[in-house]
Amino acid sequence: MKKLVILFLGVLLIGIGTSQAQETWSLQKCFDYAIENNISIKQQALNQEYSKNQLKQARDNRLPTLNAEIDNNNSFGRSLTYDNTYKNVNSTSLSGTLSTSLTLFKGKTLSNTIKQRELDLEASMNDLEKAKNDIRLSIVAEYLEILFKKEIMQVTESNINVTQKQITRTTQLVNAGSEAKGTLLEIEAQLAREELELVNNQNALQLAYLNLYQFLDLPMSENFKIEKPKLPEIKAELTMLNAAEVFNNAINIRPEIKAAQIRVQSAIKELDVSKGARYPTLSFSGYYYNLYNNQYTDNSGDKISFGDQLKNNRRSNLGLTLSIPIFNKFQVKNNISNAELQISDYKYKLKTVRNTLRKEIEQVYTNALAAYKRYLSTQKAVESMKEAFRYTKEKYNVGIVNSLEYNQSKNNLTEAQSNLLQAKYEYIFRTKILDFYNGVPITL
């Protein structure tokens, strides 16, 4: 029975391990997970919620206030009586006030503040989208890096396979006395170098996965694998939008540009709010007051009942108040000056964001163009190296060239293939960024 339990647990663990090993994540799944779980994005979302609360409060400031106040006082010794005389008596009184106020006019500061908060909310929404874009670009870079490392590993594994076949053939020749043992040792040394290169490539792949895990805020897991997409084909006649065209489109759609533009508008509204303080403020107010005292008596000396006191002691008031600013230590003037400076500051920030975006696009375009040219030239080099290696292999098989020349030809082909892969993934990544700046979602 114990053996059966152990066997069952073993099969269960193997099944779990197999199901975990089969887990694959597409690029879109990485995007979705990061956007949902990334702490920076969550913090930016909190800023957006804060802006929503600020807007709600700005709108609520148009509503009237309503406040109630209840006072309970205990008096000892000489106290004011109901007939407005003083008497040496202890008393308890209960009074209440209900007041309201409403701003009717305040130099349009209320409406301008609402418009400003609406702009601030819109800017925070664009900030959130900018944070999402940044994490998408980081993830696609690491995603492509993993795919690149995998293809490099495949090239190395292919070389090892060729070298192992070469060792098998050379061993037979050495055993037959047709080849010197030193030749076999050289090939075995070549195999050792290639196996070391494979280990290094495996380590590089694992580090690439680690970088992706960290961008996703996931613990490192060997069972996490990415999906291999069908990458776009690079053709010789391929054309790209130039940097100026991409930039002209990007300034109309990029969230960082929109956020900077909106903040300039928000600063202008802040100036309008500051100017509004120059105007008078017209407000409406009203209140209701009542009082009860347990020692109040009428002319006959009888205590006045609670209900009669509420009828007799009630007071109410309605009024309009016009507050005219005359001199307030130059606060209004200085606030207006500061608001004008703030507008200039946000305009400079907008220019900075535009310049940064333009430089990024120019850099990405230049790198993409260089990678494209490098890919085309390296592609020709790979074809030439393949033909050269094929020719060297034929000569090696008939004993015209030695193993050193054979290995050198193979190493040249491997280097060319690695350069081709590097140029390929560099070009794909840069063009994806250009497309992203141009408003095209990132897909693989």
C-alpha positions in Angstrom: 0.0 0.0 0.0 2.9 2.4 0.9 4.5 1.7 -2.5 1.3 2.4 -4.3 0.9 5.8 -2.5 4.5 6.7 -3.4 4.0 5.7 -7.0 0.7 7.8 -7.1 2.5 10.9 -5.7 5.3 10.4 -8.1 3.0 10.3 -11.1 1.1 13.3 -9.8 4.2 15.4 -9.4 5.4 14.4 -12.9 2.0 15.4 -14.3 2.2 18.8 -12.4 5.7 19.4 -13.6 4.8 18.6 -17.2 1.8 20.9 -17.2 3.9 23.7 -15.7 6.6 23.1 -18.3 4.1 23.5 -21.1 3.1 27.0 -19.9 3.8 29.6 -22.5 3.1 33.3 -22.6 2.5 35.3 -25.7 3.6 38.9 -26.0 0.1 40.2 -25.4 -0.3 38.1 -22.3 2.9 39.7 -21.0 1.5 43.1 -21.7 -1.8 42.3 -20.0 -0.1 40.9 -16.9 2.3 43.8 -16.5 -0.4 46.5 -17.0 -2.6 44.8 -14.4 0.2 44.1 -11.8 3.0 46.6 -12.3 3.4 48.8 -9.2 4.4 51.9 -11.2 1.3 51.7 -13.3 -0.8 51.1 -10.2 0.7 54.2 -8.6 -0.1 56.2 -11.8 -3.6 54.9 -11.6 -3.9 56.3 -8.0 -2.8 59.7 -9.3 -5.6 59.5 -11.8 -8.1 58.7 -9.0 -6.7 61.6 -7.0 -7.3 63.9 -10.0 -10.9 62.6 -10.2 -11.5 63.5 -6.6 -10.0 67.0 -7.2 -12.4 67.5 -10.1 -15.4 66.3 -8.0 -14.5 68.7 -5.2 -14.2 71.6 -7.7 -17.7 70.8 -8.9 -19.1 70.4 -5.4 -17.7 73.8 -4.4 -20.7 75.3 -6.3 -23.1 73.8 -3.8 -24.3 75.6 -0.7 -23.0 74.8 2.8 -25.3 73.6 5.5 -24.1 73.4 9.2 -25.8 72.7 12.5 -24.6 73.7 15.9 -25.9 72.7 19.4 -24.7 74.3 22.6 -25.4 73.1 26.1 -24.4 75.5 28.9 -24.6 75.2 32.7 -24.5 78.6 34.5 -23.9 79.1 38.2 -24.5 82.3 40.2 -25.7 85.5 38.6 -27.3 84.8 35.3 -29.3 86.7 32.7 -33.0 85.9 33.1 -35.8 85.8 30.5 -36.9 89.4 31.3 -33.3 90.6 30.8 -32.4 91.0 34.4 -29.8 89.3 36.5 -30.6 86.8 39.2 -28.5 84.6 41.4 -29.7 81.2 40.2 -28.2 78.1 38.6 -29.5 77.3 35.1 -29.1 75.0 32.2 -29.6 76.2 28.6 -29.8 74.5 25.3 -29.4 76.5 22.0 -29.1 75.5 18.4 -28.1 77.1 15.1 -28.7 76.0 11.5 -26.8 78.1 9.0 -26.3 78.0 5.2 -24.2 79.9 2.7 -23.9 80.0 -1.1 -21.4 81.7 -3.3 -23.3 83.5 -6.1 -20.3 85.2 -7.9 -16.6 84.9 -7.3 -14.9 86.2 -10.5 -15.5 83.0 -12.3 -13.0 81.2 -10.1 -15.4 78.3 -9.4 -16.0 77.6 -13.1 -12.4 78.1 -14.1 -11.2 75.8 -11.3 -13.5 73.1 -12.6 -12.1 73.5 -16.1 -8.6 73.4 -14.7 -9.3 70.2 -12.8 -10.8 68.6 -15.9 -7.6 69.4 -17.7 -5.5 67.9 -14.8 -7.6 64.7 -15.0 -7.0 64.4 -18.7 -3.3 65.0 -18.3 -3.2 62.3 -15.6 -5.0 59.9 -17.9 -2.3 60.5 -20.6 0.4 60.0 -17.9 -1.1 56.6 -17.2 -1.1 55.7 -20.9 2.6 56.8 -21.1 3.5 54.5 -18.2 1.7 51.6 -20.0 3.6 52.4 -23.2 6.9 52.4 -21.4 6.3 49.0 -19.9 5.2 47.6 -23.3 8.4 48.8 -24.9 10.6 47.3 -22.2 8.8 44.0 -22.4 9.0 43.7 -26.2 12.7 44.5 -26.0 13.3 41.6 -23.5 10.9 39.4 -25.5 12.8 39.8 -28.7 16.1 39.4 -26.8 14.9 35.9 -25.6 14.0 35.0 -29.2 17.4 36.2 -30.4 19.2 34.1 -27.7 17.2 31.1 -28.7 18.2 31.3 -32.3 21.8 31.8 -31.4 21.6 28.6 -29.3 20.2 26.8 -32.3 23.1 27.9 -34.4 25.5 26.7 -31.8 23.7 23.4 -31.4 23.8 22.9 -35.2 27.6 23.5 -35.1 28.0 21.0 -32.3 26.1 18.5 -34.3 28.4 19.0 -37.4 31.5 18.8 -35.2 30.3 15.6 -33.6 29.8 14.0 -37.0 33.2 15.3 -37.9 34.7 13.6 -34.8 33.0 10.3 -35.7 34.4 10.4 -39.2 37.9 11.5 -38.1 37.9 8.7 -35.4 37.3 6.1 -38.1 40.1 7.6 -40.2 42.5 7.6 -37.2 41.6 4.0 -36.4 42.3 3.1 -40.0 45.6 4.9 -40.0 44.5 7.4 -42.6 44.6 10.4 -40.3 46.9 11.6 -37.6 45.6 11.6 -34.0 46.5 15.2 -33.7 43.8 16.1 -36.2 41.2 14.3 -33.9 42.5 16.2 -30.9 42.0 19.5 -32.7 38.5 18.7 -33.6 37.7 17.6 -30.1 39.1 20.9 -28.8 36.8 22.6 -31.3 33.9 20.7 -29.9 34.8 21.7 -26.3 34.9 25.4 -27.4 31.5 25.0 -29.0 30.0 23.3 -26.0 31.4 26.1 -23.8 29.8 28.6 -26.2 26.5 26.7 -25.9 26.7 26.9 -22.1 27.3 30.6 -22.3 24.4 31.0 -24.7 22.2 29.1 -22.3 23.2 31.3 -19.4 22.5 34.4 -21.6 19.1 33.0 -22.4 18.4 32.5 -18.7 19.4 36.1 -17.9 17.1 37.3 -20.7 14.3 35.4 -19.1 15.2 36.9 -15.7 15.0 40.4 -17.1 11.6 39.7 -18.5 10.4 38.2 -15.2 11.6 41.3 -13.4 9.7 43.6 -15.8 6.6 41.6 -15.0 7.4 41.6 -11.3 7.3 37.8 -11.4 9.5 35.4 -9.4 12.0 33.5 -11.6 10.5 30.3 -12.8 12.1 27.7 -15.1 8.6 26.6 -16.3 7.9 30.0 -17.8 8.4 30.0 -21.5 7.5 32.6 -24.2 5.5 31.9 -27.3 7.5 31.9 -30.5 5.7 34.2 -33.0 6.0 34.4 -36.7 8.4 37.3 -37.2 8.0 39.7 -40.1 10.1 39.0 -43.2 12.8 41.5 -44.1 12.9 42.2 -47.8 15.4 44.1 -49.8 12.8 46.5 -51.3 11.3 47.3 -47.8 10.7 51.0 -47.2 10.3 52.9 -43.9 8.7 56.2 -43.0 11.4 58.7 -42.4 11.9 60.2 -38.9 10.2 63.5 -39.8 7.1 61.8 -41.0 6.9 59.6 -37.8 7.5 62.6 -35.6 4.7 64.7 -37.3 2.3 61.8 -36.6 3.6 61.1 -33.1 3.1 64.7 -31.8 -0.6 64.3 -32.5 -1.1 60.9 -30.8 1.6 60.4 -28.2 0.3 60.6 -24.6 3.4 62.4 -23.3 2.9 65.2 -25.8 -0.8 65.4 -25.0 -0.1 65.5 -21.3 2.4 68.3 -21.7 0.0 70.3 -23.9 -2.9 69.9 -21.5 -0.7 71.1 -18.6 -0.1 74.3 -20.5 -3.8 74.8 -20.8 -4.3 74.0 -17.1 -1.7 76.6 -16.2 -3.6 79.2 -18.3 -6.8 78.3 -16.3 -4.8 78.7 -13.1 -4.0 82.2 -14.3 -7.7 82.9 -14.8 -8.4 81.6 -11.3 -5.8 84.0 -9.9 -7.2 86.9 -11.8 -10.7 86.1 -10.5 -9.5 87.1 -7.0 -9.5 90.8 -8.2 -13.3 90.8 -8.4 -15.8 91.1 -5.6 -17.5 88.1 -4.1 -21.2 88.0 -3.7 -22.6 85.3 -1.4 -26.0 84.5 0.1 -26.3 83.4 3.7 -29.0 82.4 6.1 -29.4 81.0 9.6 -32.0 79.9 12.2 -31.4 80.1 16.0 -33.4 78.9 19.0 -32.8 78.6 22.8 -34.3 76.8 25.8 -33.4 77.6 29.4 -34.8 75.6 32.3 -35.0 78.7 34.6 -36.9 81.1 32.3 -40.2 82.2 33.9 -43.0 84.5 32.8 -44.3 87.6 34.6 -46.3 85.4 37.0 -43.2 83.5 38.0 -44.2 80.3 36.3 -41.6 78.5 34.2 -42.0 78.8 30.5 -42.5 75.5 28.8 -40.1 74.0 26.3 -42.6 74.5 23.4 -43.3 78.1 24.3 -39.7 78.9 24.6 -39.0 77.4 21.1 -41.8 79.7 19.7 -40.6 82.8 21.6 -36.8 82.5 21.2 -36.5 81.6 17.5 -34.5 83.9 15.3 -33.8 83.7 11.5 -31.9 85.7 9.1 -31.4 85.9 5.3 -28.8 88.2 3.7 -26.5 89.0 0.8 -22.8 89.8 1.4 -20.6 91.6 -1.1 -16.9 91.3 -0.3 -14.8 93.8 -2.2 -11.0 93.2 -2.3 -9.1 96.5 -1.7 -5.7 95.6 -0.4 -4.5 92.1 0.5 -0.7 92.5 0.9 -0.3 92.2 -2.9 -1.2 88.5 -2.7 -3.5 88.7 -5.8 -0.8 90.4 -7.8 1.9 88.0 -6.8 -0.3 85.0 -7.4 -1.0 86.3 -11.0 2.7 86.7 -11.6 3.4 83.2 -10.3 0.7 81.8 -12.6 2.2 83.5 -15.6 5.6 82.1 -14.7 4.0 78.7 -14.4 2.6 79.0 -17.9 6.1 79.7 -19.2 7.5 76.8 -17.3 5.0 74.4 -18.7 5.6 75.7 -22.2 9.3 75.0 -21.8 8.4 71.5 -20.5 6.3 70.9 -23.6 9.2 71.9 -25.9 11.5 69.6 -23.9 9.1 66.7 -24.3 8.8 67.4 -28.1 12.5 67.6 -28.5 13.0 64.4 -26.5 10.5 62.6 -28.6 12.0 63.9 -31.8 15.5 62.8 -30.7 14.2 59.4 -29.7 12.5 58.9 -33.1 15.6 60.1 -35.0 17.8 57.7 -33.0 15.4 54.8 -33.5 15.1 55.5 -37.2 18.9 55.8 -37.6 19.4 52.5 -35.7 16.7 50.8 -37.7 18.2 52.0 -41.0 21.7 50.9 -39.9 20.4 47.5 -38.8 18.5 47.1 -42.1 21.7 47.8 -44.2 23.7 45.6 -41.9 21.2 42.8 -42.3 21.3 43.0 -46.1 25.1 43.0 -46.3 25.4 40.3 -43.6 22.8 38.2 -45.5 25.1 38.3 -48.5 28.0 37.4 -46.3 26.2 34.4 -44.9 25.4 33.1 -48.4 29.1 33.5 -49.3 30.2 31.9 -46.1 27.9 29.0 -46.6 29.3 28.4 -50.1 32.8 28.8 -48.8 32.2 26.3 -46.0 30.6 23.9 -48.4 33.7 24.1 -50.7 36.1 23.8 -47.7 34.1 20.8 -46.4 34.4 19.0 -49.8 38.2 19.7 -49.8 38.5 18.5 -46.2 36.7 15.3 -47.0 39.3 14.5 -49.7 42.2 15.7 -47.6 43.1 18.9 -49.5 42.7 21.1 -46.4 43.4 20.3 -42.8 41.0 20.5 -39.8 42.3 23.9 -38.7 41.2 25.5 -42.0 37.9 23.6 -41.9 37.2 24.9 -38.4 38.1 28.4 -39.3 35.7 28.3 -42.3 33.0 27.0 -40.0 33.7 29.7 -37.4 33.5 32.4 -40.0 30.1 31.0 -41.0 28.9 30.9 -37.4 30.0 34.5 -36.8 28.3 35.7 -40.0 25.1 33.9 -38.9 25.2 35.5 -35.5 25.7 38.9 -37.0 22.7 38.3 -39.3 20.5 37.3 -36.4 21.6 40.3 -34.4 20.9 42.7 -37.3 17.5 41.0 -37.8 16.3 41.4 -34.3 17.7 44.9 -34.0 15.8 45.9 -37.1 12.6 44.3 -36.0 12.8 46.0 -32.6 13.5 49.4 -34.0 10.8 49.2 -36.6 8.3 48.1 -34.0 9.2 51.2 -31.9 8.8 53.4 -35.0 5.4 51.8 -35.7 4.5 52.3 -32.1 5.4 56.0 -32.3 3.3 56.2 -35.4 0.2 54.8 -33.6 0.5 51.1 -34.5 0.1 48.7 -31.6 3.0 46.4 -30.9 2.4 42.9 -32.0 4.6 39.9 -33.0 
